[in-house]
Amino acid sequence: MFNYQVEVDAQDQTLSLPSLSIEPYGADGSRVAEKFDMSLIISDKNESLAGTVSYNPDLFEAETIVRFIQHYELLLAEILKAPDQSISGLRMITDAEYQMIVKEWNQTAVPLAEEVTIHSLIEAQARKTPQAIALSFDDQNLTFQQLDEFANQLAHRLIEQGVSAEEPIGLLLERSPEMIIGILAILKVGAAYVPLEPSHPPERICYQVQDAQLKIVLTLTSCDSIANELDSEILYLDQFDTCKNDYSVIKPDVTTTNSNLAYVIYTSGSTGTPKGVAVAHRSVVNLLTWMQRTINLNETDVVLFKTPFSFDVSVWQIFWPLMVGARMQIAKSEGEKDVDYLKQIIKDSKVTVCHFGPAALSVFLSVEEIHACGSLRHILTGGESLSLEIKERFYRTLPSTELHHLYGPTETTVDVSYRRCSPLEVYSVEPIGRPIANTQLYILDSKQKPVPIGVVGDLYVGGMSLSRGYWHRPELTKKAFIETSFREGERLYKTGDLARFRADGQLVFMGRADQQVKVRGYRIELEEIEAQLMQYPALSAAAVGVYGNDNQNEGLVAYLVVESAEEVDRIELEKWLSSRLPSYMIPQLYVELDRLPLNQNGKLDRQSLPIPSETISNSVYVAPQTEVEKELCEIWQSLLPVERVGVQDNFFELGGHSLVATRVISRIRKRFKVELPVRALFENQTVNSLANRIENTQADQIEMPRLVAADRTLPIPVSFSQLRLWIIDRFQPGNVTYNMPLAVKINGEIDLAVLEKVFKALVVRHESLRTTFYEEDGEVYQRVRDASDWSVVFEDLRDLSETARQERLGELVVQHALTQFDLVAGPLFKVSLVRLSNESQVLMANMHHIISDGWSVRVLLQEMVALYFAFSQGGDASVLPSLPIQYADYAAWQRNWLQGEVLEEQLTYWKEKLAQMPSFLRLPTDRPRPAMQTFNGAIHAFELPEGIRSEVEEFCQAQNVTPYMVLLGAYQLLMSRYSGQDDICVGTPIAGRSHVETENLIGFFVNGLPMRTKLDGNPSVKEYLARVKETALGAFSHQSIPIERILDEIPLERDPAYPPLVQVAFALQN
């Protein structure tokens, strides 16, 4: 899994001869694979430090890596100069980035006239096209003139009732022409409309009426049962319709400006109660005029109004078509939930513009005969992440329709960013675009300072898109709408969303920073649901989470802790919740727990809440009989979401998976004192079968052996590291990922006979170079072959022209590097020499990683030079020290030693150190992550600033740390900034040669250590490096256990798209 990068230094005296010089050749060919998302190798070069970033180009663009290096250098410099500074205060943004992010990308100013209001735009359109159809509903049509006049009549009625400017007026209505008339009438008198959904629980509606202090509510007699419960004056619009002609159709004489309040829409609240967001005309007019400039509707367009008007997306669906002379097609109540109805109304009404959240869009695209919706010109989407899968399906299904991706929280005015999607641009998650007109978007750190391109931070919104704040909640408004030091006098809203900038200025949404979530397009505060659950009599504690990992299958799950001797009836609980919460906030799954998991601070540990499963075993229950069966059933019941387990139940049918399997094996090991691999559970999937396996297995108890030559009359086992590569090769035979190619140019006249003699001597000296592998009775062994058949391959290109010679050389280097090794047949070490001229040649060596590592390559080159010199002078191989053991001896020793108490002590340390670690480091990528990890590699080399080496050394002396700790700490901090995570695990290679006898051996000794450091609590640099130091010392003290065993033991989620356990690596070579 880990390996040292092989570098050949032309100045290294151990790699030179009086008549020959050796230098690296073909840097691109020296590295053909990258096993991690990214690796940083820092090398000590005399008086300076040089670096190499090896990365997967399937994930990252080259310019991203360059920027990454710049940020690393800045962070390192900040660490060295300010050991008492908190890590959150360390600067890593360049001046050029600051200028671009803060100023250039936020230059969005567009003039907006003060006198323009929402209704004045619609009134102007009514004068322009009075007889055009403004809206349609079922078989009812209203012209612009009729709509304007009906709204004027109702406005006069409201004035008669004493409605004043800025007064909130409730609308308890389903989608209908009356709703639109009511909204316009309210705006015409300078008041603000407050949507009240008749489908919501009466308790919620009553709360909103009281909180907004609504004196008047407009409704229909069909909503009479709800209206009678409200402490407001009720105006029934169907009754008013019979007397509306008593009122003038002339616009009322009321002066409004775009600073007047337009609406108050209630959104989910973290305190358990919803809160109203107040938005002025100015913000809505800015949005609508920007939308028209950007998408440009005309009088032939038909906009579908289908979103509940208690959601702010309804704002443009209502006002945009009316201000430009397009037609609004009103969908029936609850029609937005029926995709067949939507398909039909789009087809029959020739709808050209509509909105779908990504989840709803995915369902809509699956409707049969979707091609019947060919009238659609534009679909707008937003509210949650737009996946590549949905976007690609959209363009396959509706190739002539434009897709627009928007983003905006309710506390702003519907949308604040926009992106016109393209089928030619591929992103794993579609960016949310750039700021709209007169709007600024900033990504800030915890100190409210701008973060660099690519780094995750909190998304803030400024400018004309901001709402006034929360209605009647001045303290809450002051907390959410703030002023920052870097933009004095500018009011900003902290969205609670995490985001990052791409290099092109596009914003990428990275999730929530709090417990607010988006489920199927609905914005939900989990704490609001939890607050309601906690009022249910039978519950002592409750938590709510989200299950599922895609738009279509996600939902809410409630975790319940029940009072003693109480039982919870799920149906009754759902009924109880339905009387208090909207339907979209009702959990779909319920899981009962003995207690909620808590972190060290006593707070809810959401990461440890179990993954829910609705899977039920289809087998007939058979009770356990033996003690082993009974204890196994207890283990399964404790880890799976089932009440009882029978001996014929299948682990995976009960909802088990690889993550739970590792926990099962761990508990089996502790309870039964037997060592089983995780695959044992895959091979024995029922309790009965697994119990038999346990009863037939006994734990080996062998005392620690000395590292001595093994008994060669017995089969030679493979080391743990070799076993992992063997297994990988069985799944992917001939995979070149674990090749170790090396090409060097040798200048000077070389003796070919001597060179071949040198390599044959090396093959004789090191058994690894002539080792192959085989499997017998389920076990894997090494076979050391005779050296007599091994030889160097020579190729002479001296007779070719210079152009042809270089072209052929390039081909040979690539072919050699991509050699497909057969681990059974061998050989696994190949050498070729290409003659370019009498005094110039390229030597190519390639080994499979299963027999070698980076240290071994250095041994190989040094011994090659020593033997060549000796043989040229008539000497022999005695110039090299004898080898008391071979790698095969080490493998046998490792197998004998690393078991029992020694193994348990090592495993215990790593289990505790890596407990509850995040499964993945979620680095933002430039390209979609492939479903299966690829191992393509690219390299970017760089030099750290002059003088940095001495600064690091001085700093280390003062702080009592090592250069490795400082350089690793800077890297982990950078990973934290880029990912937005404060629990970072980085892989680091170690030589694995803790015995002197192994130092001169060629073999697969290298091991990897997971270096996990937590950055929570905002420590100072000094305190943070103390954590890094503690991590490093602890890891080095427990380095004997192979990374492969740690992988088997740690219950982390596995995903074939990611490297296991650690996704990035760091190495210091000195």
LUMKOL-914537 format. One record per residue (C-alpha): residue in three letters; x, y, z negated. Coordinates in steps of 0.001 Angstrom, whole numbers, plus 500000, padded with zeros to 6 digits. Example, Ala and Ser with C-alpha at 12.3 -4.5 7.8 and 13.67 -1.06 7.14 Angstrom:
<rs>
ALA512300495500492200 SER513670498940492860 
</rs>
This chain:
<rs>
MET500000500000500000 PHE502876502323499218 ASN506217502717500922 TYR509020505208501019 GLN509400507178504192 VAL512656506225505867 GLU514911509147506726 VAL518376508904508228 ASP520696511720507199 ALA523462512367509737 GLN525569513890506926 ASP525408510739504792 GLN529020509427504691 THR527822505896503907 LEU526197505806507348 SER529209506777509445 LEU532358505186510812 PRO535634506702512054 SER534821505897515671 LEU531006505967515510 SER528340508344514260 ILE524726507529513449 GLU521839509953513702 PRO518046509588513669 TYR516341509078516997 GLY512721509632517963 ALA511092511077514838 ASP507651510431516308 GLY508459506765516682 SER509751506450513141 ARG506288506636511660 VAL503385504856513350 ALA500878504628510534 GLU499528506587507575 LYS497881504543504839 PHE496395507563503047 ASP494445510623504059 MET497589512602503362 SER501030512131501802 LEU503492514772500660 ILE507168513776500458 ILE509622516270498972 SER513312515530499594 ASP516273516951497723 LYS518653518192500437 ASN521814519323498696 GLU520956522873497587 SER517438523028499031 LEU514132521201499083 ALA512554519930502285 GLY509121518496502719 THR507164516256505026 VAL503406515989505175 SER502279512736506699 TYR498573512804507502 ASN495827511094509428 PRO495093513117512582 ASP491676511458512804 LEU490779513578509767 PHE492904516726509917 GLU494025519180512545 ALA497658520264512613 GLU496805523882511714 THR495056522662508552 ILE498257520949507442 VAL500289524111508098 ARG497842526077505967 PHE497970523370503302 ILE501766523733503113 GLN501490527520502797 HIS499068527101499893 TYR501323524539498227 GLU504287526904498401 LEU502211529757496956 LEU500929527624494072 LEU504400526317493296 ALA505797529848493202 GLU502947530957490915 ILE503594528054488546 LEU507300528864488297 LYS506795532509487453 ALA503884532270485003 PRO503988529269482618 ASP501545530957480207 GLN499006531815482903 SER495812529745483055 ILE495739527489486109 SER492530529118487350 GLY494405532412487573 LEU497116531102489902 ARG496893532802493268 MET497070530771496455 ILE495583533053499096 THR497802534898501534 ASP497282538589502319 ALA496322537739505898 GLU493702535261504697 TYR492288537785502235 GLN491873540396504958 MET490188537921507257 ILE487858536290504733 VAL486759539340502770 LYS486607541930505522 GLU486795540660509081 TRP484363537751508698 ASN481885539955506809 GLN481659542817509286 THR477945542353509928 ALA476566545908509679 VAL473571546708511903 PRO471429549885511501 LEU467951549408509999 ALA465353552196509903 GLU464025553057506426 GLU460404553505507550 VAL460076550043509103 THR458047547546507051 ILE456792544055507773 HIS453230545118508480 SER454271548173510514 LEU456050545859512962 ILE452909543731513274 GLU450695546798513627 ALA452937548035516450 GLN452558544711518227 ALA448757544825517775 ARG448707548189519526 LYS450890546806522314 THR448953543544522990 PRO445594543909521220 GLN443803541136523157 ALA446610538577523022 ILE446040535595520734 ALA447844536189517428 LEU447004532920515695 SER445155529671516229 PHE443729527222513732 ASP441702524194514766 ASP439305525681517346 GLN439545529203515951 ASN441567531988517606 LEU442217535522516410 THR443573538264518641 PHE446117540751517365 GLN443403543396517225 GLN441045541160515232 LEU443769540143512832 ASP444821543747512259 GLU441267544988511772 PHE440249542151509410 ALA443375542823507347 ASN442550546561507271 GLN439031545814505998 LEU440349543601503214 ALA442994546206502383 HIS440266548818501821 ARG438508546325499528 LEU441706545877497513 ILE442129549652497213 GLU438570549813495954 GLN439515547307493249 GLY442339549589492163 VAL445302547698493622 SER448402549871493492 ALA451844549839495111 GLU454256547135493918 GLU451415545223492235 PRO451615541442492665 ILE448468539848494080 GLY447893536111493956 LEU446852534032496959 LEU445336530656496042 LEU444811529375499567 GLU445574526522501897 ARG446991527326505341 SER444284529148507246 PRO443545532441509047 GLU442293533755505687 MET445775533254504256 ILE447362535401506978 ILE444684538068506690 GLY445135538139502918 ILE448914538486503153 LEU448725541357505638 ALA446062543148503625 ILE448167542959500483 LEU451204544374502300 LYS449134547184503852 VAL448221548536500404 GLY451862548469499263 ALA451355545428497035 ALA453206542090497060 TYR451750538640497668 VAL452341535721495310 PRO451711532261496833 LEU449771529789494673 GLU449451526288496110 PRO446037524674495417 SER447748521247495587 HIS449980522081492616 PRO448954521043489078 PRO446548523561487460 GLU448972523948484555 ARG451711525147486919 ILE449356527538488711 CYS448167528993485411 TYR451759529504484332 GLN452607531391487535 VAL449531533599487211 GLN450429534481483634 ASP454140534943484310 ALA453550537203487321 GLN450790539053485438 LEU448369538713488336 LYS445294540869487819 ILE443726539772491103 VAL443795536433492919 LEU442429535953496431 THR440971532523497151 LEU438079530604498704 THR435091529057496946 SER436521525631497827 CYS439192526349495193 ASP436625527387492619 SER437503524660490088 ILE441067525932489820 ALA440184529622490101 ASN437807529408487132 GLU440736528462484886 LEU442688531606485769 ASP442723534681483589 SER442490536995486618 GLU439867538777488665 ILE438941536440491534 LEU438119537728495017 TYR436571535012497205 LEU437464535724500801 ASP434652533629502272 GLN432198535739500269 PHE433948538940501324 ASP433583537854504965 THR429821538409504706 CYS430296542056503741 LYS433550542958505433 ASN431785545220507928 ASP431086547580505051 TYR434763548483505179 SER436714550458507760 VAL438830548720510396 ILE441171551698510371 LYS444545551260508714 PRO444401552510505085 ASP446273555685504316 VAL448988554159502137 THR452622555121502405 THR455113552267502103 THR458796552014502853 ASN460994549020503313 SER462106549344499696 ASN458620548261498557 LEU458143544783497133 ALA456825542285499732 TYR456429538961497924 VAL457208536984494773 ILE457846533284495398 TYR458358530881492514 THR461220528424492561 SER462286525556490305 GLY463759526663486977 SER466529525055484910 THR464754525954481658 GLY461818523712482561 THR459631526532483875 PRO459614528005487391 LYS460809531553487970 GLY459575534147490471 VAL461919535693493041 ALA461008539234494123 VAL461861540273497713 ALA461459543692499339 HIS460287544571502875 ARG463768545751503792 SER465258542293503356 VAL462508540580505343 VAL462660543121508177 ASN466434542655508330 LEU465973538883508630 LEU463238539111511268 THR465011541636513472 TRP468209539571513272 MET466294536410514223 GLN464747538154517200 ARG468114539478518402 THR469654536028518008 ILE466969533660519310 ASN464776536093521257 LEU461167534930521233 ASN458704536333523744 GLU454955536525524222 THR454821533035525743 ASP456212531369522641 VAL454108529438520140 VAL455457529151516570 LEU454167526344514355 PHE453342527462510814 LYS453544524228508836 THR455635524948505728 PRO453767525450502408 PHE453750529205501842 SER455161528742498353 PHE458474527987500124 ASP460326530914501607 VAL460834529249505012 SER457166530097505580 VAL458093533798505639 TRP459509533806509173 GLN456924531294510377 ILE454249533825509433 PHE455787537162510354 TRP458204536492513221 PRO455643535478515875 LEU453303538305514852 MET455988540996515181 VAL457018539951518734 GLY453658539067520272 ALA454074535294520176 ARG451255533015518980 MET451155531414515550 GLN449748527897515496 ILE448597527059511977 ALA448902523420510938 LYS446201521910508749 SER446795521526505030 GLU449182518642504264 GLY449724518301508014 GLU453468518789507555 LYS453597515304506004 ASP452009513561509005 VAL454518513242511861 ASP451926511828514247 TYR449725514857513619 LEU452704517162514140 LYS453564515456517424 GLN449975515881518592 ILE449630519526517596 ILE452981520380519182 LYS451868518669522380 ASP448306520082522471 SER449247523621521431 LYS452436523707523513 VAL454466524723520465 THR457878526120521396 VAL459345526912517966 CYS459134525014514689 HIS461105524171511570 PHE462118520834510087 GLY464409520098507173 PRO467034517516508183 ALA465195514680506412 ALA461882515583508050 LEU463637516087511380 SER465056512566511186 VAL461575511136510666 PHE460092513299513428 LEU462712512112515903 SER461596508527515273 VAL458012509139516363 GLU456887507165519383 GLU456510509137522620 ILE458408512078521164 HIS459068513155524750 ALA455487514456524727 CYS456875517404522691 GLY458726518736525721 SER457364522253525147 LEU459776522730522224 ARG462437525329523015 HIS463857525844519538 ILE463964523781516350 LEU465300525490513251 THR466614523332510434 GLY468086523928507005 GLY467550523351503324 GLU470032520459503096 SER473057519069504885 LEU472628518255508559 SER474437515001509264 LEU476175514104512498 GLU473867511116512924 ILE470731513281512893 LYS472266515872515191 GLU473374513293517736 ARG469948511654517655 PHE468338515061518156 TYR470261515732521356 ARG469566512231522649 THR465851512637521952 LEU465259516300522805 PRO468128517228525134 SER466430520410526400 THR465686521817522957 GLU468047524128521088 LEU468942523267517500 HIS469644526058515011 HIS471135525404511575 LEU470401527946508817 TYR471140528236505131 GLY469811530373502327 PRO468626530087498710 THR465258531469497611 GLU467026534225495644 THR468030535705498966 THR465682536291501883 VAL465111532856503409 ASP468353532533505385 VAL471752534173504996 SER473882532151507419 TYR473326530757510879 ARG474854528406513406 ARG473667527533516901 CYS474439523827517144 SER476105522203520121 PRO476182518543521198 LEU479801519020522227 GLU481048519931518744 VAL481431517038516325 TYR481419517492512538 SER480662514917509852 VAL478386517535508298 GLU477269520456510425 PRO478664523810509207 ILE476112526321507954 GLY477635529016510149 ARG478368532680509593 PRO476549535480507744 ILE473536537083509422 ALA473199540831509939 ASN473938543141506992 THR474907540164504840 GLN478183539196503211 LEU479230535699502171 TYR482148535112499819 ILE483664531955498372 LEU485135532703494954 ASP486974530796492240 SER486131530671488543 LYS487755534106488123 GLN485503535472490903 LYS488457535912493228 PRO488378534866496905 VAL489753531410497673 PRO491764530559500799 ILE490523528920503962 GLY489725525255503388 VAL489500525516499602 VAL486228524750497850 GLY484701527475495707 ASP481421529019494577 LEU479349530645497322 TYR478219534213496665 VAL475862536322498776 GLY475859540089499092 GLY474196542725501213 MET470696543362502466 SER469613539717502227 LEU469579539786498421 SER466285539741496582 ARG465603542177493781 GLY466023539352491300 TYR463708537351489071 TRP460279538822488409 HIS460015540023484812 ARG463312538296483935 PRO465877541135483579 GLU468362539090481545 LEU468242536163483949 THR468593538567486874 LYS471608540223485287 LYS473231536827484810 ALA472638535623488380 PHE473117538902490276 ILE476495540265489322 GLU479201542738490211 THR482738541490490758 SER486034543250490337 PHE487145542599493895 ARG484006544286495357 GLU483245547067492900 GLY479739548458493195 GLU478581545559495340 ARG475854543333493901 LEU476344539602494539 TYR474235536515493911 LYS475949533337492762 THR474114530609494651 GLY475352527679492570 ASP476384526048495831 LEU479923524987496642 ALA481348525784500058 ARG484547526272501998 PHE485618528242505055 ARG486799526522508192 ALA489667528141510073 ASP487183529524512617 GLY485181531346509936 GLN482347528820509802 LEU481060527954506353 VAL480718524331505259 PHE478294523432502467 MET479981521143499897 GLY477168520429497416 ARG475889521912494185 ALA477930523170491243 ASP475075522580488783 GLN472199520150488379 GLN470046521734491048 VAL469604519373493973 LYS467966519238497377 VAL465859516118497894 ARG464170515742501270 GLY464464519488501735 TYR462982520529498370 ARG465090522531495956 ILE464766520941492527 GLU466215521696489110 LEU466713518308487461 GLU466511519973484076 GLU462940521122484796 ILE461837517505485266 GLU463855516436482224 ALA462176519123480136 GLN458760517765481075 LEU459795514154480406 MET461017515106476954 GLN457472516222476076 TYR456120512725476748 PRO455358511173473345 ALA456970507743473875 LEU460388509048474975 SER463287510020472752 ALA465638511017475588 ALA465513511340479355 ALA467696512224482312 VAL466961512587486003 GLY469268511868488918 VAL469253511375492649 TYR469654507979494278 GLY470455507205497898 ASN473183508773500012 ASP471382509975503104 ASN468530512322503925 GLN466018509570504709 ASN466439507271501709 GLU467207509605498830 GLY464853510148495936 LEU464617510933492235 VAL465263508425489483 ALA464299508972485846 TYR466386507377483086 LEU464306506853479974 VAL465214506115476369 VAL462080504805474676 GLU461162505307471016 SER461413502130468953 ALA458387499832469165 GLU456987501965471957 GLU456247500904475522 VAL456077503184478510 ASP453397502577481104 ARG454908503829484357 ILE451511504537485918 GLU450404506575482915 LEU453729508439482846 GLU453405509312486536 LYS449863510574485989 TRP451079512669483084 LEU453920514159485150 SER451616514778488119 SER449514517067485951 ARG452564519220485274 LEU454825519002488316 PRO454409519154492113 SER454430515781493875 TYR457939516311495274 MET459296516517491708 ILE457858513163490576 PRO460573510477490271 GLN460240507437492508 LEU462243505088490267 TYR462377504625486494 VAL465189502951484557 GLU465003502265480822 LEU468257502556478859 ASP469166501896475232 ARG470856505287475179 LEU472061507921477610 PRO475795507887478393 LEU477648510811476827 ASN481056512292477515 GLN483694513190474936 ASN481967516508474281 GLY478699514778473462 LYS477042515960476661 LEU475193513831479185 ASP477665512000481429 ARG475714511918484692 GLN478500510083486493 SER477975507078484210 LEU474225506753484771 PRO473667503366486437 ILE472828503149490112 PRO469157502088490297 SER468092499014492208 GLU464612497885493181 THR465889494486494308 ILE464154491498492680 SER465380487931492742 ASN463269485540494777 SER464375482469492825 VAL462302480638490209 TYR463479481376486675 VAL465567478588485171 ALA466757479149481618 PRO470452478747480743 GLN471416475509479024 THR475124475645478157 GLU476875478274476055 VAL478805479474479097 GLU475579479890481067 LYS473922481776478198 GLU476828484185477857 LEU477024484699481609 CYS473313485571481692 GLU473929488114478932 ILE476796489661480907 TRP474693489924484066 GLN471728491368482169 SER473946494011480582 LEU475247495167483958 LEU472283494673486307 PRO468917496516486238 VAL466940493374485371 GLU465275492176482172 ARG466279488521482384 VAL468598486342484416 GLY468198482649485196 VAL470940480206486113 GLN469725479986489734 ASP469526483777490225 ASN471837485202492864 PHE474116488013491694 PHE473775490041494877 GLU470017489520495195 LEU469685491022491729 GLY471351494212492956 GLY474981493355492258 HIS477759494727494404 SER481549494863494396 LEU481666497619491776 VAL479601495599489301 ALA481454492420490289 THR484729493814488965 ARG483046494589485646 VAL481602491082485476 ILE485041489544486075 SER486564491825483450 ARG484025490700480829 ILE484486487059481802 ARG488219487439481283 LYS487706488940477848 ARG484996486549476678 PHE486218483231478119 LYS489975483891478277 VAL490160482806481907 GLU491672484641484848 LEU489322484761487851 PRO489720486903490960 VAL486812489095492021 ARG486303486834495031 ALA485258484067492591 LEU481940485862492193 PHE481531486071495943 GLU482219482327496170 ASN480010481461493168 GLN477012483764493370 THR474707482031490851 VAL475139481727487102 ASN475205477939487369 SER477930477906490011 LEU480043480519488261 ALA479723478713484919 ASN481070475543486516 ARG483999477529487924 ILE484796478943484494 GLU484587475566482775 ASN487023474108485311 THR489544476947484881 GLN491997477375482058 ALA494084480431481375 ASP497819479857481738 GLN499906480747478706 ILE503543480941479803 GLU506343482680477910 MET508262485474479592 PRO510974483933481836 ARG514355485449482716 LEU515030486710486222 VAL517065483793487543 ALA517199481717490676 ALA514038479690491131 ASP513767475954491611 ARG513881475691495403 THR512571472112495362 LEU509180473653494590 PRO507074475756496983 ILE508066479428496806 PRO505114481642495812 VAL504527485076497264 SER504641488162495079 PHE501405489955494259 SER502210492701496753 GLN502954490179499491 LEU499680488403498808 ARG497731491574499497 LEU499437492094502839 TRP498870488448503715 ILE495137488845503059 ILE495012492031505137 ASP496804490273507971 ARG494323487383507868 PHE491521489859508505 GLN493472491866511093 PRO496184489624512610 GLY498988491512514297 ASN497955494878512813 VAL500895497274513244 THR499887499392510251 TYR502484497690508072 ASN505320497787510609 MET508517499520509488 PRO510190500677512692 LEU513479502551512707 ALA515428503962515643 VAL518935505449515346 LYS521281506780517974 ILE524872505531517749 ASN527452507735519391 GLY530796506188520356 GLU531933503034522093 ILE530403500096520248 ASP531554496464520201 LEU528424494479521041 ALA529835491159519862 VAL530698492663516495 LEU527277494289516208 GLU525480490984516796 LYS527780489271514291 VAL526892491992511767 PHE523161491440512042 LYS523442487658511987 ALA525465488009508781 LEU522744490235507320 VAL520068487688508214 VAL522121484974506503 ARG522763487193503473 HIS519122488284502937 GLU516570485488502932 SER513747488023503350 LEU514918488750506897 ARG514274485124507880 THR511199484476505748 THR507757483516507072 PHE504560482574505260 TYR502052479776505122 GLU498911478803503243 GLU498264475435501617 ASP495318474403499447 GLY494246478023499126 GLU497640479253497933 VAL500130481329499937 TYR503843480509499990 GLN507103481769501478 ARG509198479690503852 VAL512881480643504224 ARG513987479659507712 ASP517411478852509137 ALA519304481861510601 SER520725480035513608 ASP517915480938516028 TRP517936484642515227 SER519605487081517693 VAL519811490723518763 VAL518068491728521999 PHE520237493837524318 GLU518963496041527136 ASP521269497916529514 LEU519956501135531102 ARG523300502504532270 ASP522543501933535960 LEU519341504015535889 SER519133507726536673 GLU518966510078533689 THR515216510672534184 ALA514405506980534624 ARG516663506076531714 GLN514933508425529289 GLU511501507322530479 ARG512352503651530020 LEU513959504331526650 GLY510787506021525459 GLU508753503014526530 LEU511071500620524736 VAL511039502608521502 VAL507234502642521436 GLN506972498956522376 HIS509439498027519662 ALA507626500108517039 LEU504295498502517944 THR505554494940517744 GLN502796492593516594 PHE504339490354513977 ASP503095486808513349 LEU503518486195509609 VAL503407482430510097 ALA505605481969513162 GLY508013484864512643 PRO510503486335512998 LEU509498489334510898 PHE512773491196511511 LYS513699492233515040 VAL516640494252516338 SER517254495639519822 LEU520137497690521217 VAL519616499843524305 ARG522793500895526158 LEU522475504395527617 SER526139504866528519 ASN529483503460527446 GLU529469505715524405 SER525759506190523718 GLN523198503663522578 VAL519967503461520589 LEU519584500814517920 MET516031499818517061 ALA515098497702514058 ASN511605496720512982 MET510405494744509983 HIS507022493869508596 HIS506397495527505251 ILE505765492110503677 ILE509538491467503692 SER510884494981503179 ASP510396498519501913 GLY512011501923502308 TRP514802501184499817 SER515539498017501770 VAL516055499983504979 ARG518732502036503246 VAL520368498793502047 LEU520194497412505589 LEU521848500463507178 GLN524579500750504539 GLU525446497073504730 MET525357497199508533 VAL527984499953508510 ALA530110498183505882 LEU530077494886507785 TYR530749496523511149 PHE533826498225509725 ALA535020494993508063 PHE534461492798511114 SER536114495351513393 GLN539209495167511182 GLY539240491361511177 GLY537612491065507763 ASP534586489046506653 ALA531293489414504724 SER533072489283501345 VAL533333493056501602 LEU529802493062500185 PRO529044491964496616 SER527432488575496272 LEU523692488320495638 PRO522918486252492511 ILE519229486042493421 GLN516982486475496458 TYR513555488044496811 ALA511953484598496647 ASP513432484207493164 TYR511964487539492149 ALA508511486525493438 ALA508598483333491401 TRP509792485253488319 GLN507018487846488720 ARG504384485134488957 ASN505669483429485794 TRP506075486592483757 LEU503084488714484663 GLN500347486773482933 GLY498899486248479481 GLU499650488892476863 VAL502084490769479116 LEU499476491051481830 GLU496746491948479370 GLU498822494739477801 GLN499595496243481204 LEU495997495910482384 THR494604497403479185 TYR496672500537479670 TRP495463501041483256 LYS491854500218482451 GLU491853502875479754 LYS493812505386481830 LEU491570505037484882 ALA488244504581483056 GLN485360506504484622 MET487628507984487255 PRO485903509380490352 SER485870506741493075 PHE487078509109495774 LEU488954512350496240 ARG486542514227498479 LEU488984516250500528 PRO487191518297503177 THR488159517086506633 ASP488214518772510023 ARG486738515760511767 PRO484099513204510743 ARG485577510422508670 PRO485400507156510643 ALA483236504417509113 MET486358502243508853 GLN489668503679507674 THR492106504246510495 PHE495845504259509980 ASN496914506739512622 GLY499674509022511447 ALA501182512376512283 ILE504019514249510616 HIS504727517882509860 ALA508152518695508414 PHE508971521931506621 GLU511571523617504450 LEU510598525100501106 PRO511712528719500560 GLU515411529298499989 GLY516336529260496327 ILE513268527290495216 ARG515369524293494164 SER517355526263491589 GLU514161527976490362 VAL512533524588489813 GLU515577523325487893 GLU515679526406485632 PHE511936526174485000 CYS512209522479484131 GLN514966523109481608 ALA512899525791479931 GLN509689523743479850 ASN511216520322479134 VAL509762518684482237 THR511296517167485355 PRO511194518455488941 TYR509016515473489813 MET506412516579487261 VAL506385520185488463 LEU506162519297492152 LEU503506516641491475 GLY501569519057489268 ALA501482521674492032 TYR500241519018494453 GLN497486517797492131 LEU496396521368491479 LEU496225521954495217 MET494121518802495648 SER491797520102492934 ARG491398523448494688 TYR490698521814498051 SER488268519191496766 GLY486544521157494015 GLN487183518250491613 ASP488981518565488278 ASP489880514890487899 ILE492653514131490374 CYS494419510842491003 VAL497447510795493298 GLY499398507721494312 THR503154507784493929 PRO505644505101495035 ILE508258503665492706 ALA511162501482493710 GLY509997498533491607 ARG513596497443491046 SER513861497495487288 HIS516521494740487297 VAL520084495412488417 GLU520031492163490397 THR517387493564492738 GLU519171496777493720 ASN521050495295496665 LEU518219493078497881 ILE516061493500500936 GLY512463492768499999 PHE509039494138499206 PHE509682495595495743 VAL508087499021496112 ASN505049499546493930 GLY502527502320493671 LEU501355504079490544 PRO498090506013490298 MET498858509345488620 ARG495605510609487135 THR495513514090485667 LYS492475515971484411 LEU492436519720484979 ASP489305520515482971 GLY489265523186480297 ASN491337525669482319 PRO494647525012480538 SER497697527195480883 VAL500422526102483279 LYS502471524922480310 GLU499560522897478902 TYR498691521503482314 LEU502255520317482956 ALA502225518649479550 ARG499279516598480801 VAL501153515748483990 LYS504176514752481925 GLU502135512493479662 THR500552510855482698 ALA503895510272484408 LEU505640508861481346 GLY502746506558480580 ALA502605505341484170 PHE506335504680484368 SER506146502725481108 HIS503514500467482665 GLN504917500184486179 SER505460496426486151 ILE501936495546487153 PRO501494495648490928 ILE499045498163492307 GLU497196495204493817 ARG496264493922490349 ILE495125497381489280 LEU492908497511492365 ASP491303494230491358 GLU490629495367487808 ILE489338498923488052 PRO485549499079488669 LEU485575501773491325 GLU483197502039494223 ARG484793500774497425 ASP484165502254500836 PRO485895500943503967 ALA486207504541505186 TYR488561505443502318 PRO491896504104501080 PRO491201502220497828 LEU491854503815494430 VAL493881506795495685 GLN493402508742498879 VAL496516510943498774 ALA500121510236497823 PHE503174512134496590 ALA506851511212496486 LEU510039512989495461 GLN513161511554497085 ASN516418512600495478 
</rs>
